[in-house]
């Protein structure tokens, strides 16, 4: 696949608990609904093109939200 997402193929094998992002200082919707249980259940799944849960949540991890929950 020419546009395959290969970075996930080369990850070190850590447990779901170790890989779960620290969202304690986040004030966005993702941080409110993403639980360690959901993360553990979905983290190893990927689309046919290689897209994973880590790819989906990356923007929420990178953008913690404002004091009132604003995305910026």
Steps between C-alpha positions, in 0.01 A plus 500: 500500500661826395333708772501240773546627854816315598601680820266280705666185367827600665371586846655342805267265679372676809186412692183699443539650847850626414390642163181666621560877475501715813183704456479640852567857384281474190164671474365369173229254407746221419648520849153475649394187309820305433554251780786255549252218431392648166862569406606143586215356294564711189873578496607196294230534236575673173332584174611330177728798437662469844320784683482431877339641812826676582473683167140598579566636849830676423338840441318476834825409675685788334224756567386478863229765468448826682382564855136485393547209264560703187701307242759779461 
